[in-house]
């Protein structure tokens, strides 16, 4: 993922995954690789990362309280990146 500023209508990102589950490996790898650039390009955007025994998912909160959740179990890091980019592009 290239560092890019996300749209202003995206208000918050919540990331949930398991530390040990093989189903969460792609999301964990994506976060390790992309989080520093993403946060640097969007310093005011709250990005909440929660580690728990849950399905891998990203929840985006947009303007006017609209939320969208994507499930990312059993995906590779590149597949997670594609789905993430699709999710944040909905904010336009």
Buried (B, 14 or more C-beta within 10 A) or exposed (E): BEEEEBBEEBBEBBBBBBEEBEBBBBBBBBBEBBBEEBEEBBEEBEBEEEEEEEBBBBBBBBEEEEEEEBEBBBBEBEBBBEBBEEBBEEBE
